[in-house]
Amino acid sequence: MSQLKPFRAYRPRPELAAQVAAVPYDVVNTQEAAELAKGNPFSFLHVGRPEIDLPAGTDIHADAVYAKGVSNLRALIGNGSLFRENTPCLYVYQQHMGDHVQAGLVGLCSVQEYETGQIKRHEFTRKDKEDDRTRHVTDQAANAEPVFLTYKAVPYIDHIVNDIRQQVPVYDIVTPDGIGHTVWVVSGETVVYELVHLFNGVEALYIADGHHRTAAAIRYGQACRAKAKAQGIPVDGDEPFESFMAVVFPHDQLKIMDYNRVVKDLNGLSQETFLAKVRETFEVAVSAHRAPQAPTTFGMYLGGTWYELKAKPGSFPASDPVRGLDVSILQENLLNPILGIDDPRTNTRIDFVGGIRGMDELERRVKEGCAVAFAVHPTSLTQLMSVADAGEVMPPKSTWFEPKLRSGLLVRMYEG
């Protein structure tokens, strides 16, 4: 079973929704966040990236940054920019990017289900990022930004959500990047009960995006649980700290984009020697295409020319859910043995480019100093779920989900 509980969200006054809505904290740096929030006191970036309101050069992990995030969130609530729902509700959150539309349900998911493996992950987290988000959650006593989960689609849930989408939304905005964000409040007791009951039959939830936000919510819940038990207070699993806010999308509506690689040098090799080594495990040909056209093929931009690389049969274990991924094939057959990128998590000679930036960005990076760029075929949702079901994790930077959720449209405070 999977828990999806209604809650009393804090959300913007309708006329402020477009100004409050902000990109997630982790897709912009401090400078980019400051530019996006410039002249807009309502932007939720003041909560997610509060260093933008402190002197330039402030350490993003300084006590003052976390305190500023708390005061900024309280100010939005205190001045009425965010108001609290009268009764516990679920919410439908729809995103529209070009021809792509996805609609998920927003509710509270279970800390204990994450602990028992019913909420499954597919990547490792970094301790420094986990510590940072845990401090934000703890000091703010809030899930300020939602986690992005998915589940194997259930037709009757889709049917109910589609009926809700025929009603009048509370928000219907288009953000500066051209993406539409629409929110409906689901307050009827009957439909809320029906959705909660239907999710009880969903076998598992999968973290699509937001592993660090999830880990932070789990650590906060565990700390509160331990504190309660130390004080002799019974814990039954219904406490606010035993749940966290998430948007839960059916798997067949999600869009994973490519997550590409650029490498600063050829590891001391000439272009000719490098190409000769690549040909040992890949079929190499000059290509009219920049992006790979099928799995186990790659685009490579080198010396002003695009090449297509096809992994040779037998060069990778196709049945292995992790080593059969395109990102693993590239890492194990080229990046590590030829270019010396032993650990892509820590090696400073490699960088990663989200597919939303397109092939032009790969060409730009090479023209501005990188030696070679690789375009990778997108990971599929089926592959992601297979890895998570096997209890394994993907290599770093395996998935890039678009569109990104907007922060600030729905906020969950731990007050109940």
N, C-alpha and C positions, 0 to 999 in steps of 0.2 A: 504494500500500500504506500501511497505518497500523500503527505499532508499539504493542503493548500487552504489556509485559514483566512477569513476576512479580517480587516483591521480598520482602525480609524486613521486614515492618512491625513497628513498635513499637505495641502496643495495650494497653488497660487489662486488669487482672485482671477477670474477669467480674463480680464483686461490686461493682466500682467504676465500671463502664461508665456508669451513669446519672449518677454524680457528676462524672465526667470530661467527658462530652459537653457541648459548649457551642456557642452560636450563633457564626457566623463573626464575625471581628473587625470587619468593615465594616458590620454591621447595627445596631450599638450604639455610643453614645458612651461616654466614660470613666465618667460618672456611672451610666449604665445598666449597663455592664459590672460596675462595683463592686457595684451592688445585686444583680445576678444571682449574683455569685461570693461574696457575703457569707456568712461562716461555712462556706465549702466550700473547703478547701485543695486539693482535687483538681480543681477546675474548670479546664478548659483555657483559660479567659479569662485566667488568670495567665500564660499563655504568649503568647497572641495580643494581649492588652491589658495588658502588664505594668506600665503606669503606675499601675494600680489598687493596687499594693503599695508605691507611693512617696508622699511627701507631696503633699497636695492642691495643685494648681496647677503641678505639675511639667510642663515642656514635654514633649509626647509624642515629640519628636524628640531629646531629650537623650540623651547617651551612657549615662547611668544606666538609662534605660528599656530600651535594647537589651541592656545587660548583665544587667538583671533578667530579661528574657525568656530569656536563655541559662541563667541559674542556676535559674530555675523549671523549665525543660524538663529540665535535667540532674538536678534533684532528683526529679522524677517518675520518671525512669529509675533513678536511683541508689537510691531507696527501694523499688523494685520495683512501684510503682503502674502503670508501663508496663513490659511485658516484650517481648523481641524474639522473633519467630517463628523456629523452628528452621531452616526451609528456605524458599526463595523460593516465594511463593504469589501467586495472584490472590485477589480477594475479591468477593463479591456484596454490595452495599449496597442494601437496600430501604427505601423510605419510604412511609408510609401516612398520608394526611391526608383525613379524611372518607371519601368514596367513591373518592378518587383514590389509586392505587398506582403507584409507579415503581420499577424495579429496574435498577441499573447495575453494571458491573464496575469494580473498582478495580485499577489497575496503573500501570506507568510508560510515559509517552509521550515522544516524541522531540523534543529541542531542534532538531535539524536539520530535522525535518519542519515545525516552525513557521517556520524560516528560509526554507524553500523554498515555503511557502504551502500545504502539505498540511493543516496545522492552521490553520483560517481564523478570523479575528476579524470582529466586526461593529461595534466601537466604538473610539473613541480612548481612550487612557489619559491621566491627568494626571501630569505629571512628579513633583510633590511626593509623590503617593501611590505612584508607582512607586519612587521613591528610598527611601521609608520601608519598603516591603515587601522591596526588595532588601537593605536593611541587615539586616532580620530574618532573611531566608534565609541571608545570608552569615555573620552572627555565630552563628546557631544551627546552621549547616551542616545544614539540614533543610528539607523541605517539611512544615511543621507543619500546614498546612491544605490540603485538596485543591482542585484546579481542577475545575470542572464543565463537562464536554464532552458533545457529542452527536454522533450519526452517523445516517445513513439506515438504518433498521432492517433487519436481516438475519434472516429467519425461523429459520434453523438456530441462530444465536447465541441467539435468544429461547428456542428449544427446550432448549438446553443449560442456560441460566440457570434456566429453569423447573424442570428436573430437580433442579438444585442446591437450589432453594428448597423442595423437598419434604423435604430433610434437616434435621437438628437444627442450628439456628444457634448461634453462639458468643455473640451478643448479641441480645436482643429487649427493647427498652426503650421506654417512652413518656415523652417530655419534657414539661415543665410546660405547654407550649402544646398538648398533646393529640396531637402527631404521633408516630407509631410509627417506630422506627429498628431495623432488623434486619440483622445481618451474618452471612454464612457464609464460612468459609475454604475456598478451592479449592486443595487441595494435591496431588491425584492427578496424577502426571506425564502420564498420557494425556489427561485433560481439559484440563489447563493447555496442553499442546502443541496440542491441537485448537483451543482458543480463540485462542491466539497465531497459529496458522496462518490461522484464519478472519479475524482482524483484518488480516492481511496483504493480504486481498482487499477491505478497506474503502477506498474511494477517498479519502475525506477525513474529518477530524474538525472539528467546529465548536465554538468557545468559546461556551458558553451563558451562564455566569456565572463571574466571576473573572478578568477581563482583567488586572487589576493583579497578581494572584498569578502568572498566566502570564508576564507581562512580567518580573517579578522573577526567576522561575526561569530564564528565557531569559538575562537579563543575568548571572546568577550563572554559568550554564554557559559563556557566551561569555568571561567574565573568567577562569574556570579554564582554558578551552581556550587562551586567549592566553598565560596564565602558563606552561602546560606547553610550548607551542611555543617560547616565549622561552628556556626552560631546555633546549631540545633534546629534550624527551620526546615520542615519537611519540603521536599521538592517532588512534584508529581508530573512534571513535563509540560504543564500548561502555563508556566510563568513566562512573562514577556521575553526574558533572556533565552528561553529555549527555542526561539524562532527567529527568522530573519526575512527581510523583504526580498522578493525576487519577481522577475517577469519570466513566465514560463510559456515557451512557444512550442507548437507542434513541429516535429523535426522536418516534415516535408515542406515547410514554408521558409526555412532558413537558407541564407545565402552565404557560403564560405568563399572568400576570394583567395587568390594566390598570395603567398608570403615569400618574397623574392630575396636574393642574396647579392651583395657586392663585396668584392675582396680587393684590398688595397694594393697588393703586389702579387707576382707570380712565383713567389717563394724562390727567387733567384734563377728561375728558368727563362729562357728566351721564348717568344711566342711559338716558334717552330717546335722546340723541344716539348713545350707544354702541350701543344696539340697532338704530338706523337704519343705522349703518355695517355692523353684522354682517349685516343683511338683504341687503346688496349681493352677498354671495358665499354666503350660507347661507339655506336655508328655515328660518324660526324659528317655533316654536309652543310654547305652554305644554304641558307633558307630565305624564302620570301616572307615567311611568317616570323614575327617576333615572339609572340606568346606560344607556348607548347600547345599542340592540337589534341593531345591524348595523354593519359597516364603513362608514366615511365619514360616520357620524353621531356626534354628541357630546351629552353631557348638560351643561347649563350652569346653575349655581346663582347667581342674582342677585337681590338685593332680597327674599329670602325665597321666591322662586319657582324651580321647576325648568323649564327649557326644553329642547326637543330642537332641535338644529341639524343640518340635512342639507346637506352640501356640494353646491352646484349643479353639474350636469354642465358640464364644460369649465373649471371653476375650478382644476383640478389635472391634471397629466399622469399618468393612470392606469397607463400602461405603464412608467413610471420606477420601478425597484425601491426607490429612496429617497424621491423626492418624492411617490410614490403612497401612502406610509405615512400612517396617520391622524395620527400625531404631527407629520409634515411638513405635512400639509394644515392642521392647526390653527396651526402656527407661521407658515407662509407666508401664510395668508389672514386670520389674526385676531391672533395674539399680536404679530407684528412690525408689520404695517401699521396696526393699530388701537390696540394697547396699548403699542407702542414697545419690546417685548421683542426687541431686535436679536440678542443672543447669549444664549441660555438657559443656557449654561455659566457665564457671568460676571455676568449681570444679577441684581442683588440684589432686584429687585422680584417675582421669580417663585420659587416653591418647588414641590417635587414630592412627591407622596403615593402610596406604594405601594398597590396594589389590595387587599392583605391587610387594610388599615385600613378599607376599605369606604366607602360613600357618607356615612355618619354623620360620618366624619372631615372630609369636604369641607364639610358643613354647619357643623360645629363651627368650622372655620378661618375661614369667612366671618362667622359670628356673633361671633367673637373679634377681628375687625378686618380680614381680607382683603376685597377688594371683590367678587371673583368667583372661582368655581371651575369647572373643566372636567373632566368624566369622559370618558375616552378608551377606545375599543374596544381590546381587547388585540391586540397584534401576534401574528401566527401564526408557527409554526416554519417554514412554507414561505416566508414573507416574510423571516424572518431568514436562512435559507439562501440565498435569492435574492440578498440584499444581499451576503452574504459571498462567494458564487460570482462576483459581478460585481466583486469587489475593492473594494467601497465600504464605507462605514461608516454606521451609523444616527445620527440625531440623539441627543443625550443623553437619558437616562432614557426609552428606548423600550420596555424589557422589564423585567418584574418576575417572576422565577421563584419559585415556591413548590411544595413546601416547600423550605426552605433546608437545605443539608447541615450536619451537625453536625461540629464540629472535635474532635479528640482520640481518636476511635474508631480511627483508623488514622493513623500518623505515619511519615513516611519520613525517615531520617537518611542523609546522603550518604556514610556510612562504607563503603558497598558493598552 
